[in-house]
Every structure is written in structure tokens, then in C-alpha cells.
């Protein structure tokens, strides 16, 4: 039996900010879901199932929040399930929802991911005082910075690349009304002059802490035919995982990430991602992960990713724009960040990305990862259905 | 073999919660000794209130005051109250349908014993002496055989509403690191670092976790590694982490001990922070009574060649 093509017909986000003190978690997710329904011109009754994701329960300290969010998401009397894959959860959640449609289990599925970082404490959740263990010595960025140094050593990249990424993403965010950081006076000099927190990671090269939610309506061909706006079509989607620590783990270019991308390209019939893909929304929590992931995702050969960044290829007007929305570097409600990447990819091929639209974007990659480079999830979306 | 270690692990954190309009009114009401419910599309009154209609999914904001008296719909006796529960003496957990409400609220019912509690019994709110806008403003329920009290018809609009609460979370665990890490920790007390080798891929894991994450087989073959090792990568930490008494800047490094197949993490000292480099050869520096080396310092050997550690970053 062949798979049902999956279309994205509705997308909704909250305006991401440091703290949404005016709404409960239910109120926050509701806002994104309502906007996605409006975009698709659907009502709660049109939704067959709800699939939600968020960061680990410890972050916000609400155990199984999906249970109490059923009312807010119109899920009463319908299947509702939750996906847990750490930072990649927004992507994995969208893929679980997409698979329900592809398998013909449900016709139209609401998928949503959220995080209220202002009411959460990720650092606490990730560094519990486990008896007998040596305490973490370095704080949040200390986990990532040594891997970045390893990449710099391996690739010979000049030290300025990270700042170029941050400068680009923060400028892109100015064109995205939903982005958290809107630094109107951003300059490359300001990025370079920002404090070096975990050398080689500067303050301006780190992601913010945001409150936000993102929702999508996924549907089958019948649903897509009724959609008022052009749908985005899933051309390929995959998830991969590997242990956080094992002998031979390559933190610079994890095997699970390479395998995941290869699977997506195989499904979509992509043989030369650099030429055949028009843009990418990649999970870049620290600036240097742009060139690292460009290599991991097959957009550049090993050690060559930084050259794309340096040459301006990944700029909004370059020929492989990356993080047109401003990316995780400009908006990071952890649990939602992966779904925002997936949704922004879909917005591009629908031609609905507004000021940060890439002209003529036909195929765009959405990417998420998390759990210390343990989980990967990706999808490629296009402006027309697969096999058309 | 040493006895497997065990220790208490307490995790607690004061989470903040933004209430949104409905919970804000509900908790502010409790502060003012007013119990509010919300009316749904089909005319039922839900107490405690919710923001969205469970039937239609529509936003609901029609707040309705209910009485502080009600009826127990079901209950369970709590023989041994625990930390943080509403009463310190044995009590009933009860679902109470307040007069005017269509749903029941979970709370404590103060009663002399389980024989004094029954489904259908009448109860009333016992208000806490000091109220802050929290569910604990209802100290508990108590048996009540008086007349039904009529609510005053409050609309849920208050001066100075409560908009957020602090919800303290606490979990008590007994933690055991297991056999392999117990052996590792035991060896550390003799200032030796002992890992375990995977019988399938032959890789040496330090610290050992009892199984090879790649092959999925148990490790048991103990292998002493180090004490010397190589800095494979690092960062310079310039911001002071909470609860860490280390002067910044300092170097946080991945260190591959000689004979180990993946790096462990440690601080580098005994050298200016800006002279630390990948390939630097180091050895542990112990302080009296510490379980782990305080830091690692240069051995003075020539730097390791990149090819010897490039798989150990």
C-alpha cells in the first residue's frame, strides 16, 4: 500500500518573547493552535487527532502537561499523544503527526510544540546533583564549546565564521515578526565585541531563552484540496538516534545526523542537496553549528561548510539561504524550536514567509537535533506533491 | 567487590507559573474567601474552573460564584500524611461538589477517622488564616450539618489580582550508580582510574556504565587507565557558574586518559589559561579527601600528535 501524501495547510506561531506572563501554558499553546486553524480555515471539529511535543518535564516541572492541555487543544474525545526527544522534539513531533496522515490513520492532525522557558529551568533540569558524580564544570555553553573548537581544528576555519552566522541570523530575525530577538542596531562589530563566554563562543553567538509555541495542521490529499492557501508537501522525513556518549562518537558530525539526512534525500529523490534544495532551517543553538551542520547534512564536504558561510551563500539572498527566520539564535523556546524549523521550511515553499521569503523556494529542509547530539529529525518539504 | 553505593537524591525547584485570566480569578477569589467556577457552553459550572470548554473547545470566561458548602462525592483515607500535604494528621482525600457546581474539587477533609467519612456527607470550606491566592487558602474541608450557604454572586473581578504563583516541586529518590560505577568510584579512592573494556568492540569505557552503548553487551573486564592523558579539546570558561567556587577564566577540557577510548571532562590548572592547547599532556592533581582529581596539570611531555587523539574529541 502506498503512503498518503502529507500536506501542511496551516501554520501558527506565537510572537516569541522572553516571558509571556499574561498567559498560562494552556493559553500559550491555544494561541498557536488557533492561528494554525485560521490559516487552514478549519475548526476544532475538523481535527482528527492531536500530537504535541515539549522539552523534558523537568524543564517546566509540569508532569505530563499534555493531559491538562487537552481542553485547550480541542483534543477531548480524540487521540492525543506526546513525543519526547529532547531538543529535537519539535521536529519528531511533526513527523509522528505526519506519519499518522501518511499511514491513513487520520485525515487531519494538529501538531504543536511549546516551551515557557520563563517558567522553566533547563539548566537545573539538565544538571541534577547526582550523588557520587563530578558536578558539571562549565555551564550551558561549556557542553558545546569544546565541540566547536574541535570543528575549528578539523576544518581550519577562520575564527570569524561564528560571528558571521550570528550577524546573519540576527538580521534575518528583523524580517520575521514572530522572532524573539529584534536587534535593530546589530552590526558585525557588535557581535565580535560581545563578551566571550565559553571561548570560542561569544554571548551574541548563543541562543536566547524564549516563551513560545508553534503549531501546524497536517492533512491528506483531500484536506489539501480544500485548503485556502497553497500547501507545503512533505517529500521526505526521517528520525535517527545514537547514544550521547560512546567510543568513536563524532560530536562534530554525528553519524545519526548523516544517516537521517541521507534517508530524507533518498525518500525525496535528492542526489545533490546543495543544488536541489533552495534553503534550510537548521537547528543552530550556537553560531558555529551552521557550518558544522552544513557538512553533516551533505550541503558541503567535510571541512568545507564554513566556506559557504564565509562566501555569503547562506545569507538570505545567497543561493542556499540558511535560517531565513533568524533561527534558534534569535528564538529558542526549546521544546518548540524544532517545530519552528519545520514550520518555517513549510512557510517558504508555500510562499508565505513574508519579508524573509526566499524567492521561488521550491524545496526547503527543516532540521532539529537534541539531547547532546543524540536525536535527529528532519523533513524536506516542497511546493508540489511527491511524484508530481 | 565493593558493596553497590546508594545515596539520597533530592531534586527540588521553585517553578513559577503564570495563571492566565481564569486561574488568576479563581486563586484571587480564594484569597478573598470566594470560590469561583466557570460556566460551559452547555450551562454546567466547573469547579475548579478551566480556560477552555471540554466539549466545544471554545474559550470560556463566564465566572460564577459557588457556595463554600458542598457534598463529598467520593473519598480515600490517608493514614500517613507526607511532607507538603494539607494536614499533618491523618485525613481523607475527598472530591467535593460545592453547592452550585457540577464538578468536584479535590482537597483534604479533616475528620476524626475513616468511620466519620462517607460519600454524600455535607462539608464546608475551612479557610486558612493567612491567604495569598493559592489552593492552600482552603486549609481543608470539614464536616458540616448546617444550612446550605448561598453565594453572593461575585463576578470574579478583584482589586490587585494574583497573576502568578510559585509551585515548589520536590522529588525524593534513592540513587544508586550501579555495580560498574561503584567499582570505578572505589578505585578512585585509591587514586586509580579503572574503566571497563567491551568484550565485543574492545573499547575501554571510563567511567564505565556496565554496558557498551554501541554493542549493547555487558562490560566486566576492568582496565586501569591513565593517570596521564591528553587534552583533546577544551573551552575557556569566562562566566562564573552558580555553586562553583572556581575563579574565572579557567579551562574546561576533554581529557583522554592513556588507554581510554573516550574522554572524560576536567579542569586544567598549573598553566595560564591562554596557553592550554589541544594535544597538551596532563596528569591529575588530587586534594586530600576529594573523590575526583581537583584538576589536571601539564606533565611537561611534548604535545601529543593530533592523529593520536583525533578520534577522542
Interface residues (C-beta under 8 A of the other chain):
Chain A: X20 X21 X22 X23 X24 X26 X27 X30 X44 X58 X60 X61 X62 X70 X71 X72 X73 X74 X76 X116 X118 X119 X120 X121 X124 X128 X129 X130 X131 X132 X133 X134 X135 X136 X137 X138 X139 X141 X142 X145 X146 X147 X148 X149 X150 X153 X154 X195 X196 X197 X198 X199 X200 X201 X243 X245 X246 X247 X248 X249 X251 X252
Chain B: X5 X7 X8 X9 X11 X13 X15 X16 X17 X18 X19 X20 X21 X23 X50 X51 X52 X53 X54 X55 X56 X57 X59 X163 X164 X167 X169 X175 X177 X181 X185 X198 X201 X203 X204 X205 X212 X213 X214 X232 X233 X234 X235 X236 X237 X238 X239 X241 X243 X244 X246 X249 X252 X253 X254 X261 X262 X265 X266 X267 X278 X291 X292 X306 X310 X311 X313
